[in-house]
Amino acid sequence: MSAAVEYARQNAGRFLDELKALIRIPSISTLPEHKQDVNAAAEWLAAELNRIGMENVEVIHTPGHPLVYADWLHAEGKPTCLCYGHYDVQPPDPLDEWKSPPFEPTERDGNLYARGAVDDKGQMYMHLKALESLFKANSGKLPLNVRVLLEGEEEVGGEQIARFIREESDRLKSDFALVSDTEMFAPGLPTLCVGLRGMIYTEIEARGARTDLHSGMYGGAAPNPFFALAQVIAQLKDTAGRILIPGFYDKVEKPSDDELSAWAKLPFDENHYRETEVGSTRLTGEPGYSVLERTWARPTLDVHGMPGGFIGAGAKTVIPAKAVAKVSMRLVPHMTPQEAFEQYKSYVESLTPDGIQLEVRLIHSGDPIVVGTDNPYIQAATVAMKEIWNKETVFVRGGGSIPIVGDFERHLKIPTVMMGFGLPDDNLHAPNEKFHIGNFHRGIESIIVFFEKAGAIAG
């Protein structure tokens, strides 16, 4: 066992207490009333980076929420790792479904329950604790060069960090990136994510009359934007779940036979997934594809909300002047957000009902990504994970999107190691989010060993 791993084990209790302190800051990036909390989390992390021994620590203020940067670049001839994480969190609503307060981290059954526990404060903080352990065990030195870049806008699109990477690529020059914002396929099974779906998030606004109208006086003559949206949405997918946008599937590439064979061997129980994770009477989606294919390697289209009209208690017989539908699509490798949005926008506009004006808006987007498993950093991570978990590491894709990974590849020309330690039932973005405490500690140890092994690769 390395001295750094031993240090992490001796300080495990303190590490967890520090994470709880960070989680207590309600850094909800989407709500303006929490702007100061987001700033406070950035300052807290900057102070911690300074304390553990990182250099050039800076809170970078932007038109949105701040970035936090730090580096340590004294390992001559060694590779440079760019450690990424985000410190902003989703709103905790609905509050009445939480068993304990969302910003008062609570231990139950070996888990830490709180908003941001696993997404991404707990996983991001593992990087800092791994670096602290290496500094302490090696007389203030690291086995490789490290840059740290943390953001406070991941949950609202990450526009500021994307711009920073485009404009400051020389400042961020690295050999590879490390992201811990994914999950293990099953408890105790070391997992590396090597693929992510991209996404486009859109709004369709339907406008009918000039102002809200009384349904008794105008019903039957005035156009209703909600019905218009319902008619449009109903024509986006067929009853089997296939997306009807012309050309949408043209560039979809099937996973390799080796990848499909590896997925088939994973410990996946469809009934358990349906009952425990999804909680539904049946699963839906394109026929002819497994659940893993549908969630990892097929594009999707979903509706997330339809704000507009009257939603208060009681009755108000109004025909709204406008209504909005929030619609997103997950994209797979070889699809581009720009082309997919244009196909979608053109098709939606072609469905415009009589008497309605439609506006289709792109809110944010991210590229799909697949990382090759033959690069030396993925191989070093594979060995490190096996050393800590005593099991062979499995490779999976993720159904979600981490746009920053595409930015790293496109602007910095570096691969990303996605080494995550969440679990499928961690309730990301939902009430009672949790992080398994054992995974937090073993995640720190895995990252320590990974940095030690990556440091042996020629820079």
N, C-alpha and C positions, 0 to 999 in steps of 0.2 A: 504494500500500500504506500502511495506517495505521501510525503509530508504534508502536501497541500490538502489531500483528501482527509488525512488525520485531523488537520486544523479545522476543516469544515465540520467534521463529526463532533469535535470538542466544543464547537461554537454553534451547534445546531439550534439550541434554544434561543440564543440571542438573535440569530438570523431570522427566526420565525417572528420574534417580537418586533424586530425592525420592519418586517413585511406588514405586520398588523398596523404599525404606525403609518405607513404609506397608504394603506387601504382606507384608513379613517379619513383621508382627505377626499371629499366627494368631487373628484375631477371629471365632471360630466361635460364633455366638450360641446354637446349640441344645445345646451341650455345657457342662454346669456347670463342668467343670474349666478351661474357657477364659474364665470370667467376667472374670478380671483382664486377660486379653489384650484383651477387648472394651473394658474401661475404659481400657486403655493406648492403644488406637486413638483413642478419643474425646479423650483428653487431647492426643495427638499432633496431631490435627486442630485442636483449639482453639488450641494454640500456633501452628500455621501460620496460622490465620485472624488471630490477633493480629499476627503478623509481617508479613503482607502489607498490613495497614492497615484491616481490618474493625474495627468498634466493638461494644461491648456483648456481647463474646464470653462465652459461658456454657456450661459443661457441666451439663446439667439431669439430675439423678439421679431415677430413677423406680423403682417396684417391680420393674422388669425391668432392661434395659440402658439406658444414658444416651442422651439427645439432646444434640446440639451446636447452639447457636444463635449467630448473629452478624448484625449489620446495618450498613448505611451509608446514611443517609437525608438527604443534604444536596443532592440535585439537585432544587431547587425547581421545581415545575411539570412534572416528568418522571414517567413511570410508575414503578411499583415492581414488581420481579421477585422472586418467591420461588424460590430455587434449592434443589432437593431432591436428596438422594442418600442412599445407605446404605453404611455402612462394615463391616457384618457380612458374613460369607461362609458358604458351605456347608461341611460336613465334606469332607475330601479323599478319603475312601475310594472305591474300593479303592486303597491306596497302591502296590501292586505293578504297577499299570497306568500309573503316571506315569513318563515318560522322564527327568525331573529332579525334585528335591524340590519339593513343592507350595508351600512357603513360602520357597523360595529362587529368586526370579525369575530366569529364564534366557532369554537372547536366542538364538533360532534362526530362520533363514530370514525375518528381518524381523519376527518376532513376539516378544512377551514372554509366556513361559509361566509361570503361577503361579495358585494359587487366589485368586480375587478380581481377577485382572488386568483383566477386562472387566466382571464382575458383582460389585460395581459400583464398586470402588475406582478403577480406571483412568478410568472415565467420570465419576464424581463428582469426581475430582481435576482433571479438565479445567476444571470451573467455577472452582475456586480459582486455577488458573494463568491463566485468562482474566482474572479479576479482578485478580490481581497485575500482569499486563501492562498493563491499563488504568490502574491506579493509577500505575505507574512512568512510563507515557508521558504522563500528564496531570496531573503535579504533585500526586499524591495525591487526585485526584478521579475519579469515575465518571460516565459519560454518562447514568446513570439511577439510581434508588434500588434497593437490593438488600437482601434478607433471605436468609440461608442457614439451612437447617434440615436437619440430618443425623441419621440414626437408626442404631441398632445392633440392630434386631429385624426388619428386612424379611424375612429368611429364615425367621422363625418366627411370622409373622402380623402384626407391626406394631401390636400392641394399644396400646402406650404412646403412639406418635405419633398414633394415631387419637383417643385420649382427649385428648391435648394440643391437637390441632386443634379438637376440639369445645369444650373449656373455655377456650382462649386465642385464639379467633378474632380478637378485637380486636387482640391483640398481633401477629398475623400478617397484618394487612390489606395486601393487595397487589392489583395489577391483573392479573397473570398469573403462572403458575408455569412453571419450566423443569425438565424431568426428562431426564436422559441415562442411560437404563437399557434402551434398545431397540437395534435393529440396522439396518444398511443392507440393502437388499434384495439388493444384489450389490456386489462390490468396485468402488470408484470411483464408485458411483451414489448421489448425495446423496438421503437419504430422510427423510421426516417420518412418524412413526406417528400416525394420527389416530383410531385405534380400538383398544380392548383388550377381550378377553373377561373377564368376571368369573369368580368361582369360589366353590364351597363345598367344604370339605375335611372329611370325616366319618370316623367309625369305627363299624363294626358289631361289637358284641360278642355272641357266641353262648355261652350257658352251658348245660351239660347236667347231668352228675352233680355231686354235692357236692364230690368230689375226683377227682384222676386215678385211673384204674382200669386194672387188668391186662387186656389185650385177650384173653388166653386164658380168663380166668375170666368176663369180662363181655361180650366181643365177641358181638354178635348180640342182645343185650338192652339194653345201655346206649346212649343217644344219643351220637353223635359230633359235636361242634361244628364240626369241619372239613368234614364232609359237609354239615352244615346250611348253612354259609356258601357252600359250592360250589353247593348247590341254589338258594340265594337269588341269588347273583351271576349264575348262568346265566340267570335270568329277568329281569335288568335290561336286557339288549339282545338283539335277535334276531340271527340269523346274518349278516344284511346290515349290522349295525352300528347299526340304529335303536334308540333308547332306548324302552323299553316302559312307562315311568312314565306313568300317565294324566295328561293335561293338560300334560305337560312342554313340548310344542312350541306350545302355544296362542298364546303371545305372541311367538314368533320372527318377526322381520321380515326380509324379503329385502333385501339391499343394493340401492341404486338402480341403474338401468340404466347411468348414467354411471360409477358406481364399478366395476361389473362389466366394463364396456368398458375402463376404465383398467387393471384387473388383467389382462385378457386380453393387453394390450400389454407387460406386464412381461417381462423376459428370464428366463423360467422354463423349465427343462428338467426334465420330470417324471422321466425316467430317471436323470439326474444326481442329483436330489433323493433318489430311492429308493436308488440305489447308494452315493452318497457321504455324504449327511447321515443317512439312516435306516439304511442298511446291511441291507436285507432283500430277499427274493426278490420280494415284491409289496407293494403298498400296500393298505390296507383302509379302510373307512369307508362312509358312506351313498352308495348309488348315485345318479347323477343330478346330482352336484355335483363341481366341479373340486377339485383339491387345495387351492388357495388358499381357495375357499369353505369347504371342510371344516375348514381350520385357522384361519380368520379369522372366519367368520360363521355357523358352525353350533355348537350346543351339543354337548358330549361327556361321556362318563362313562368313568372309568378306575379300575382297581384297582392300588394301589401296593405292597401288601405284606400278608401274612397271618401275623403273629407268633403263636406259641402252640405248645404241645406240645413235642416233643423235636426239637432241630435239631443236636445234637452229633454227633461222629464215632461210627461204630458203630451199634448197634441198641438200642432201648428200646421194648418193645411196650406202649405206654401209650395209653389213650384219654384225651385231655386233658379236664379239666373245663370249660375255656373256650378260645376262640380269637377272634382279632380280625381283621377285614379293614379296611384303610385305603382309602377310596373317595373320589374327588373328581369334581366336575362343573365343566366350563367353561360359562359362561353368556354369552349375547349380549344386545345392547341390547334393552330392554323386559322382560327377565326380571329378577326380583329374587331375591337370595339367600334371603330369608325365605320367599317363596312356593315357590321351587324345593325348599328343604329340607323344607318341610312335605309337599309332594307326594311326595318321595322317601321320607321317613320313614314316611308312611302306607302307601305301597306296600310297602316292605320289611317292615313289621310284618304286613301282610296275607299275606306269604309264609312266615311262621314255621312251620318244620316241627314235627311232633309231638315232644314231650319236650324242646323247646328254649325257652329264654327269650332274646329279643333285646333289646338296648339300642342305639339309634341316637343317636350323639352328633355335634353340630356342633363342629368344632375351630376353624376360622376361615373367614371369607368375605370377598368383595370384590365391588363392583358392576361390571358392564360399563359401558363408556363409549365414546362417539363424540364427537370434537371437530370442530366446524365449521371448514371451511377458509377461510371468508370473514372471520374476525376479523383485525384488523391485525397481531397478533403472529405468527400463522401466516404471513401474507404477508411480514412482515419476515424471518422465518426462511427462507422460500423464497428470497428475494433473496440473503440472506447466504450460504446454502449454494451457490447457483449461482456467486457471486463467488469462492468459494474452490475449488470443485470443477470449475468450467467446464462444468457439465452442468445440464440442467433437473432440478429436484427432483421426485421422485415421492412420491405419498401412498399409504401402505399401512395395513393394520390389523395388529395383533399378535395371535397366538394365545394368548399368555400373559396374566397379570394383574398389574397394578400397583395394588393397592387404594388407595394414597394419591391417585391421580388422581381417583377418585370422591369421596374425602374433601374434596379441594380444591374440587370442583364443588359438593358438597352443603353444606359448612359455610362455605367462604370465598367461594363464588359466583364463582369465577374459572376461566378456561380454562387448560389446560395445553399447553405446547409440548413435544412428545416428540421431542427431537433426539438420536438415538442414533448411535453410530459402531461398534458391534460388527458382526460378520459371521456369516452363518448357520453357519459351521463352527467357531465359537469354543469349542465344548464347554462351554457353561454347565452348571454343576452336575455335570460329568463330569470324569474324569481328563484331564490335559493341556489344561486351560482356557488360553486365550490371548487376547491383544489385539494386533492389528496395530499396530506402532509408528508407522507412517505415519498411521494413523487417529487415534491419540492426539494427534499434533502438529497434524494438519489439523482435528481436532475442536476443539482449543483455539482455533485461528485462526477457525473458523466461529462459535464462541460469542462471540469478541471482536467480530467484524463484526455479529453478531446484536444484541449489546448496544448497539453504536453506532447501529444502525438503529432498534432499539426505543426508544432514547433520543430519537429525533426525533418519536415519537408523543406527542401531548398526553396528559398524565397526568390 
